[in-house]
Amino acid sequence: LDFSHQPAMGAAEELRRAPTFWAVLSIAGGMLLLVNNMEGSFARTLVHCDAPPAKLEHGEPWSGSAKCGDRAVVIKEGAMLSGIGQSQENTVKILVMASAAICSDVYGRKPVLIVGLACTTLSVFLFVLATLLDDWARTLFVMGQALQGSYVPQLLGALVVADLAAREDLDSISVYEAGGYVANLTGTTFGLLAFAMQLCDFVNYLPVWIVLFVINLGTLVAAYRHFPETKVGLGEGAKLGLVASTFQELGSYRDVITHDGAMRMLLLSFGLSCLAESIKFVSLPMQMAYFKMTMPQTMMYFFPVSIISVLCMPFVSFLHGKFGFRRGWFIAIQILFACAPLNFLVPVYWWAVYLQVYVLQGLMSGLPALRSAQDAKFWGEKTSKFISISSLFSYGLEVVAAPLYAWLLNTKADTYWMKVTPGLFSFICSAINYFVLFSPTTGVVRFIYVGLDMLQEERDKASAAAKTTEEKKAE
């Protein structure tokens, strides 16, 4: 990987500058995405109950488990098992996050990636055992999902992208947009594979997990051989030792949150957003329970979002290019919050949840890149600390949110208000977050505008420099 300080001309140039780096990072994150996409349906196959498997008559959908014929029980218990597993995964992520930033600074980004992928590979092996050992199936499933928390692609990706963006004479938004393109392309590629596998609605997942174990093992070897080290100045903090450095880092997090009002308010808004978006954990089970959709049917409607996300990636860039960073961000946020009331339609209209997902994850797919660039400008030297704190915060919330939404889901509900409970909770979180963002008493938006104004200034300077260069060439 060439770290020479050469100015980039855009996201495409960044991708061409270091193709091996982006490819390995994409495959590593994609394998975790693939495994995570299979876990929900796999959890349902592990559900046991007294009701014998029903014969499929009159177009009735399959229960989801060959060991239980009560479909409502399978969906509910599967969601609870998946929620508990997700909670354990996020608990491990918190523990890893507390030391991963220090480890990556002392030992480099690559060792953190290798250890994480090794744990992911082991987790898939535990899923293989879960299909073979019925009495231990649930325990092995939760253990396997917990191990996946050892690899945190959000943190690692943010750190290595920040390493690249730290180069001089660079329009940093280009690096973050390149990362956004890679993330969306990874989601599309591995999402297609996961989509194809889930369309099969497997009764027995043993062959699936064996294949995925081999692929994960191959990814681990490829990462060991081909992933370049992006961290400059390895060994920083080594004098204190890993444990002492970790406690020192956690203490610095506490000090920052205690004394930095901007950090507290931005984390509050971020946390409310995480809670609202965590309804994603039960979106698919709700469709299966309330509209008697099969797994393939629900996946058919969720599938277009992977394509829409890639096609619409430039939409947010268009907004801030056309209207400026402030107004562009404001328009994007209004579109985002306009999706919140759709939660009230989800129990009644089957298309409501898909429309919501198409807008949030499809049309607005470029928003995370803008947020990352804005955060980097606003926080400056504190960027990595904010990334670490916000990631820890989101994982901590998801420890509670995943099982909470699964508990709120009532697969045997026969009234509207019983069905809408998960959506109502998500809407309340979104409404409070909107108040926190734009209320004069909290004023979170003013902190965001600082970073956006800095991006605008950077973009204006880059445009002026490019214009000057063109004029000189014309002369």
GINORLIN-V321613 format. One record per residue. N is the residue number from 1. RES is the residue in one letter. SS is DSSP state (h for helix, s for strand, l for the rest). BURIAL is b if it has 9 or more other ideal C-beta (glycine too) atoms within 8 Angstrom, else e. Layout:
n->N res->RES ss->SS burial->BURIAL
n->N res->RES ss->SS burial->BURIAL
This chain:
n->1 res->L ss->l burial->e
n->2 res->D ss->l burial->e
n->3 res->F ss->l burial->e
n->4 res->S ss->l burial->e
n->5 res->H ss->l burial->e
n->6 res->Q ss->l burial->e
n->7 res->P ss->l burial->e
n->8 res->A ss->l burial->b
n->9 res->M ss->l burial->e
n->10 res->G ss->l burial->b
n->11 res->A ss->h burial->b
n->12 res->A ss->h burial->e
n->13 res->E ss->h burial->b
n->14 res->E ss->h burial->b
n->15 res->L ss->h burial->b
n->16 res->R ss->h burial->e
n->17 res->R ss->h burial->b
n->18 res->A ss->l burial->b
n->19 res->P ss->h burial->e
n->20 res->T ss->h burial->b
n->21 res->F ss->h burial->b
n->22 res->W ss->h burial->b
n->23 res->A ss->h burial->e
n->24 res->V ss->h burial->b
n->25 res->L ss->h burial->b
n->26 res->S ss->h burial->b
n->27 res->I ss->h burial->b
n->28 res->A ss->h burial->b
n->29 res->G ss->h burial->b
n->30 res->G ss->h burial->b
n->31 res->M ss->h burial->b
n->32 res->L ss->h burial->b
n->33 res->L ss->h burial->b
n->34 res->L ss->h burial->b
n->35 res->V ss->h burial->b
n->36 res->N ss->h burial->e
n->37 res->N ss->h burial->b
n->38 res->M ss->h burial->b
n->39 res->E ss->h burial->b
n->40 res->G ss->h burial->b
n->41 res->S ss->h burial->b
n->42 res->F ss->h burial->b
n->43 res->A ss->h burial->b
n->44 res->R ss->h burial->b
n->45 res->T ss->h burial->b
n->46 res->L ss->l burial->b
n->47 res->V ss->l burial->b
n->48 res->H ss->l burial->e
n->49 res->C ss->l burial->b
n->50 res->D ss->l burial->e
n->51 res->A ss->l burial->e
n->52 res->P ss->l burial->e
n->53 res->P ss->l burial->b
n->54 res->A ss->l burial->e
n->55 res->K ss->l burial->e
n->56 res->L ss->l burial->e
n->57 res->E ss->l burial->e
n->58 res->H ss->l burial->e
n->59 res->G ss->l burial->e
n->60 res->E ss->l burial->e
n->61 res->P ss->l burial->b
n->62 res->W ss->l burial->e
n->63 res->S ss->l burial->b
n->64 res->G ss->l burial->b
n->65 res->S ss->s burial->b
n->66 res->A ss->l burial->e
n->67 res->K ss->l burial->b
n->68 res->C ss->s burial->b
n->69 res->G ss->l burial->b
n->70 res->D ss->l burial->b
n->71 res->R ss->h burial->b
n->72 res->A ss->h burial->b
n->73 res->V ss->h burial->b
n->74 res->V ss->h burial->b
n->75 res->I ss->h burial->b
n->76 res->K ss->h burial->b
n->77 res->E ss->h burial->b
n->78 res->G ss->h burial->b
n->79 res->A ss->h burial->b
n->80 res->M ss->h burial->b
n->81 res->L ss->h burial->b
n->82 res->S ss->h burial->b
n->83 res->G ss->h burial->b
n->84 res->I ss->h burial->b
n->85 res->G ss->h burial->b
n->86 res->Q ss->h burial->b
n->87 res->S ss->h burial->b
n->88 res->Q ss->h burial->b
n->89 res->E ss->h burial->b
n->90 res->N ss->h burial->b
n->91 res->T ss->h burial->b
n->92 res->V ss->h burial->b
n->93 res->K ss->h burial->b
n->94 res->I ss->h burial->b
n->95 res->L ss->h burial->b
n->96 res->V ss->h burial->b
n->97 res->M ss->h burial->b
n->98 res->A ss->h burial->b
n->99 res->S ss->h burial->b
n->100 res->A ss->h burial->b
n->101 res->A ss->h burial->b
n->102 res->I ss->h burial->b
n->103 res->C ss->h burial->b
n->104 res->S ss->h burial->b
n->105 res->D ss->h burial->b
n->106 res->V ss->h burial->b
n->107 res->Y ss->l burial->e
n->108 res->G ss->l burial->b
n->109 res->R ss->h burial->b
n->110 res->K ss->h burial->b
n->111 res->P ss->h burial->b
n->112 res->V ss->h burial->b
n->113 res->L ss->h burial->b
n->114 res->I ss->h burial->b
n->115 res->V ss->h burial->b
n->116 res->G ss->h burial->b
n->117 res->L ss->h burial->b
n->118 res->A ss->h burial->b
n->119 res->C ss->h burial->b
n->120 res->T ss->h burial->b
n->121 res->T ss->h burial->b
n->122 res->L ss->h burial->b
n->123 res->S ss->h burial->b
n->124 res->V ss->h burial->b
n->125 res->F ss->h burial->b
n->126 res->L ss->h burial->b
n->127 res->F ss->h burial->b
n->128 res->V ss->h burial->b
n->129 res->L ss->h burial->b
n->130 res->A ss->h burial->b
n->131 res->T ss->h burial->b
n->132 res->L ss->h burial->e
n->133 res->L ss->l burial->e
n->134 res->D ss->h burial->e
n->135 res->D ss->h burial->e
n->136 res->W ss->h burial->b
n->137 res->A ss->h burial->b
n->138 res->R ss->h burial->b
n->139 res->T ss->h burial->e
n->140 res->L ss->h burial->b
n->141 res->F ss->h burial->b
n->142 res->V ss->h burial->b
n->143 res->M ss->h burial->b
n->144 res->G ss->h burial->b
n->145 res->Q ss->h burial->b
n->146 res->A ss->h burial->b
n->147 res->L ss->h burial->b
n->148 res->Q ss->h burial->b
n->149 res->G ss->h burial->b
n->150 res->S ss->h burial->b
n->151 res->Y ss->l burial->b
n->152 res->V ss->l burial->b
n->153 res->P ss->h burial->b
n->154 res->Q ss->h burial->e
n->155 res->L ss->h burial->b
n->156 res->L ss->h burial->b
n->157 res->G ss->h burial->b
n->158 res->A ss->h burial->b
n->159 res->L ss->h burial->b
n->160 res->V ss->h burial->b
n->161 res->V ss->h burial->b
n->162 res->A ss->h burial->b
n->163 res->D ss->h burial->b
n->164 res->L ss->h burial->b
n->165 res->A ss->h burial->b
n->166 res->A ss->l burial->e
n->167 res->R ss->l burial->b
n->168 res->E ss->l burial->e
n->169 res->D ss->l burial->e
n->170 res->L ss->l burial->b
n->171 res->D ss->l burial->b
n->172 res->S ss->h burial->b
n->173 res->I ss->h burial->b
n->174 res->S ss->h burial->b
n->175 res->V ss->h burial->b
n->176 res->Y ss->h burial->b
n->177 res->E ss->h burial->b
n->178 res->A ss->h burial->b
n->179 res->G ss->h burial->b
n->180 res->G ss->h burial->b
n->181 res->Y ss->h burial->b
n->182 res->V ss->h burial->b
n->183 res->A ss->h burial->b
n->184 res->N ss->h burial->b
n->185 res->L ss->h burial->b
n->186 res->T ss->h burial->b
n->187 res->G ss->h burial->b
n->188 res->T ss->h burial->b
n->189 res->T ss->h burial->b
n->190 res->F ss->h burial->b
n->191 res->G ss->h burial->b
n->192 res->L ss->h burial->b
n->193 res->L ss->h burial->b
n->194 res->A ss->h burial->b
n->195 res->F ss->h burial->b
n->196 res->A ss->h burial->e
n->197 res->M ss->h burial->b
n->198 res->Q ss->h burial->b
n->199 res->L ss->h burial->b
n->200 res->C ss->l burial->e
n->201 res->D ss->l burial->b
n->202 res->F ss->l burial->b
n->203 res->V ss->l burial->e
n->204 res->N ss->l burial->e
n->205 res->Y ss->l burial->b
n->206 res->L ss->h burial->b
n->207 res->P ss->h burial->e
n->208 res->V ss->h burial->b
n->209 res->W ss->h burial->b
n->210 res->I ss->h burial->b
n->211 res->V ss->h burial->e
n->212 res->L ss->h burial->b
n->213 res->F ss->h burial->b
n->214 res->V ss->h burial->e
n->215 res->I ss->h burial->b
n->216 res->N ss->h burial->b
n->217 res->L ss->h burial->b
n->218 res->G ss->h burial->e
n->219 res->T ss->h burial->b
n->220 res->L ss->h burial->b
n->221 res->V ss->h burial->e
n->222 res->A ss->h burial->b
n->223 res->A ss->h burial->b
n->224 res->Y ss->h burial->e
n->225 res->R ss->h burial->e
n->226 res->H ss->h burial->e
n->227 res->F ss->l burial->b
n->228 res->P ss->l burial->b
n->229 res->E ss->l burial->b
n->230 res->T ss->l burial->b
n->231 res->K ss->l burial->b
n->232 res->V ss->l burial->e
n->233 res->G ss->l burial->e
n->234 res->L ss->l burial->b
n->235 res->G ss->l burial->e
n->236 res->E ss->l burial->e
n->237 res->G ss->l burial->b
n->238 res->A ss->h burial->e
n->239 res->K ss->h burial->e
n->240 res->L ss->h burial->e
n->241 res->G ss->l burial->e
n->242 res->L ss->h burial->b
n->243 res->V ss->h burial->e
n->244 res->A ss->h burial->e
n->245 res->S ss->h burial->b
n->246 res->T ss->h burial->b
n->247 res->F ss->h burial->e
n->248 res->Q ss->h burial->b
n->249 res->E ss->h burial->b
n->250 res->L ss->h burial->b
n->251 res->G ss->h burial->e
n->252 res->S ss->h burial->b
n->253 res->Y ss->h burial->b
n->254 res->R ss->h burial->e
n->255 res->D ss->h burial->e
n->256 res->V ss->h burial->b
n->257 res->I ss->h burial->b
n->258 res->T ss->h burial->e
n->259 res->H ss->h burial->e
n->260 res->D ss->l burial->e
n->261 res->G ss->h burial->e
n->262 res->A ss->h burial->e
n->263 res->M ss->h burial->b
n->264 res->R ss->h burial->b
n->265 res->M ss->h burial->b
n->266 res->L ss->h burial->b
n->267 res->L ss->h burial->b
n->268 res->L ss->h burial->b
n->269 res->S ss->h burial->b
n->270 res->F ss->h burial->b
n->271 res->G ss->h burial->b
n->272 res->L ss->h burial->b
n->273 res->S ss->h burial->b
n->274 res->C ss->h burial->b
n->275 res->L ss->h burial->b
n->276 res->A ss->h burial->b
n->277 res->E ss->h burial->b
n->278 res->S ss->l burial->b
n->279 res->I ss->l burial->b
n->280 res->K ss->h burial->e
n->281 res->F ss->h burial->b
n->282 res->V ss->h burial->b
n->283 res->S ss->h burial->b
n->284 res->L ss->h burial->b
n->285 res->P ss->h burial->b
n->286 res->M ss->h burial->b
n->287 res->Q ss->h burial->b
n->288 res->M ss->h burial->b
n->289 res->A ss->h burial->b
n->290 res->Y ss->h burial->b
n->291 res->F ss->l burial->e
n->292 res->K ss->l burial->e
n->293 res->M ss->l burial->b
n->294 res->T ss->l burial->b
n->295 res->M ss->h burial->b
n->296 res->P ss->h burial->b
n->297 res->Q ss->h burial->e
n->298 res->T ss->h burial->b
n->299 res->M ss->h burial->b
n->300 res->M ss->h burial->e
n->301 res->Y ss->h burial->b
n->302 res->F ss->h burial->b
n->303 res->F ss->h burial->b
n->304 res->P ss->h burial->b
n->305 res->V ss->h burial->b
n->306 res->S ss->h burial->b
n->307 res->I ss->h burial->b
n->308 res->I ss->h burial->b
n->309 res->S ss->h burial->b
n->310 res->V ss->h burial->b
n->311 res->L ss->h burial->e
n->312 res->C ss->l burial->b
n->313 res->M ss->h burial->b
n->314 res->P ss->h burial->e
n->315 res->F ss->h burial->b
n->316 res->V ss->h burial->b
n->317 res->S ss->h burial->b
n->318 res->F ss->h burial->e
n->319 res->L ss->h burial->b
n->320 res->H ss->h burial->b
n->321 res->G ss->h burial->e
n->322 res->K ss->h burial->e
n->323 res->F ss->h burial->e
n->324 res->G ss->h burial->e
n->325 res->F ss->h burial->b
n->326 res->R ss->h burial->b
n->327 res->R ss->h burial->b
n->328 res->G ss->h burial->b
n->329 res->W ss->h burial->b
n->330 res->F ss->h burial->e
n->331 res->I ss->h burial->b
n->332 res->A ss->h burial->b
n->333 res->I ss->h burial->b
n->334 res->Q ss->h burial->e
n->335 res->I ss->h burial->b
n->336 res->L ss->h burial->b
n->337 res->F ss->h burial->b
n->338 res->A ss->h burial->e
n->339 res->C ss->l burial->b
n->340 res->A ss->h burial->b
n->341 res->P ss->h burial->e
n->342 res->L ss->h burial->b
n->343 res->N ss->h burial->b
n->344 res->F ss->h burial->b
n->345 res->L ss->l burial->b
n->346 res->V ss->l burial->b
n->347 res->P ss->l burial->b
n->348 res->V ss->l burial->e
n->349 res->Y ss->l burial->e
n->350 res->W ss->l burial->e
n->351 res->W ss->l burial->e
n->352 res->A ss->h burial->b
n->353 res->V ss->h burial->b
n->354 res->Y ss->h burial->b
n->355 res->L ss->h burial->b
n->356 res->Q ss->h burial->b
n->357 res->V ss->h burial->b
n->358 res->Y ss->h burial->b
n->359 res->V ss->h burial->b
n->360 res->L ss->h burial->b
n->361 res->Q ss->h burial->b
n->362 res->G ss->h burial->b
n->363 res->L ss->h burial->b
n->364 res->M ss->l burial->b
n->365 res->S ss->l burial->b
n->366 res->G ss->l burial->b
n->367 res->L ss->h burial->b
n->368 res->P ss->h burial->b
n->369 res->A ss->h burial->b
n->370 res->L ss->h burial->b
n->371 res->R ss->h burial->e
n->372 res->S ss->h burial->b
n->373 res->A ss->h burial->b
n->374 res->Q ss->h burial->b
n->375 res->D ss->h burial->b
n->376 res->A ss->h burial->b
n->377 res->K ss->h burial->b
n->378 res->F ss->h burial->b
n->379 res->W ss->h burial->b
n->380 res->G ss->h burial->e
n->381 res->E ss->h burial->e
n->382 res->K ss->h burial->e
n->383 res->T ss->h burial->b
n->384 res->S ss->h burial->b
n->385 res->K ss->h burial->b
n->386 res->F ss->h burial->b
n->387 res->I ss->h burial->b
n->388 res->S ss->h burial->b
n->389 res->I ss->h burial->b
n->390 res->S ss->h burial->b
n->391 res->S ss->h burial->b
n->392 res->L ss->h burial->b
n->393 res->F ss->h burial->b
n->394 res->S ss->h burial->b
n->395 res->Y ss->h burial->b
n->396 res->G ss->h burial->b
n->397 res->L ss->h burial->b
n->398 res->E ss->h burial->b
n->399 res->V ss->h burial->b
n->400 res->V ss->h burial->b
n->401 res->A ss->h burial->b
n->402 res->A ss->h burial->b
n->403 res->P ss->h burial->b
n->404 res->L ss->h burial->b
n->405 res->Y ss->h burial->b
n->406 res->A ss->h burial->b
n->407 res->W ss->h burial->e
n->408 res->L ss->h burial->b
n->409 res->L ss->l burial->b
n->410 res->N ss->l burial->b
n->411 res->T ss->l burial->b
n->412 res->K ss->l burial->e
n->413 res->A ss->l burial->e
n->414 res->D ss->l burial->e
n->415 res->T ss->l burial->e
n->416 res->Y ss->h burial->e
n->417 res->W ss->h burial->e
n->418 res->M ss->h burial->b
n->419 res->K ss->h burial->b
n->420 res->V ss->l burial->b
n->421 res->T ss->h burial->b
n->422 res->P ss->h burial->b
n->423 res->G ss->h burial->b
n->424 res->L ss->h burial->b
n->425 res->F ss->h burial->b
n->426 res->S ss->h burial->b
n->427 res->F ss->h burial->b
n->428 res->I ss->h burial->e
n->429 res->C ss->h burial->b
n->430 res->S ss->h burial->b
n->431 res->A ss->h burial->b
n->432 res->I ss->h burial->b
n->433 res->N ss->h burial->b
n->434 res->Y ss->h burial->b
n->435 res->F ss->h burial->b
n->436 res->V ss->h burial->b
n->437 res->L ss->h burial->b
n->438 res->F ss->h burial->e
n->439 res->S ss->l burial->e
n->440 res->P ss->l burial->e
n->441 res->T ss->l burial->e
n->442 res->T ss->l burial->b
n->443 res->G ss->l burial->b
n->444 res->V ss->h burial->b
n->445 res->V ss->h burial->e
n->446 res->R ss->h burial->e
n->447 res->F ss->h burial->b
n->448 res->I ss->h burial->b
n->449 res->Y ss->h burial->b
n->450 res->V ss->h burial->b
n->451 res->G ss->h burial->b
n->452 res->L ss->h burial->b
n->453 res->D ss->h burial->b
n->454 res->M ss->h burial->b
n->455 res->L ss->h burial->b
n->456 res->Q ss->h burial->b
n->457 res->E ss->h burial->e
n->458 res->E ss->h burial->b
n->459 res->R ss->h burial->b
n->460 res->D ss->h burial->e
n->461 res->K ss->h burial->e
n->462 res->A ss->h burial->b
n->463 res->S ss->h burial->e
n->464 res->A ss->h burial->e
n->465 res->A ss->h burial->e
n->466 res->A ss->h burial->e
n->467 res->K ss->h burial->e
n->468 res->T ss->h burial->e
n->469 res->T ss->h burial->e
n->470 res->E ss->h burial->e
n->471 res->E ss->h burial->e
n->472 res->K ss->h burial->e
n->473 res->K ss->h burial->e
n->474 res->A ss->h burial->e
n->475 res->E ss->l burial->e
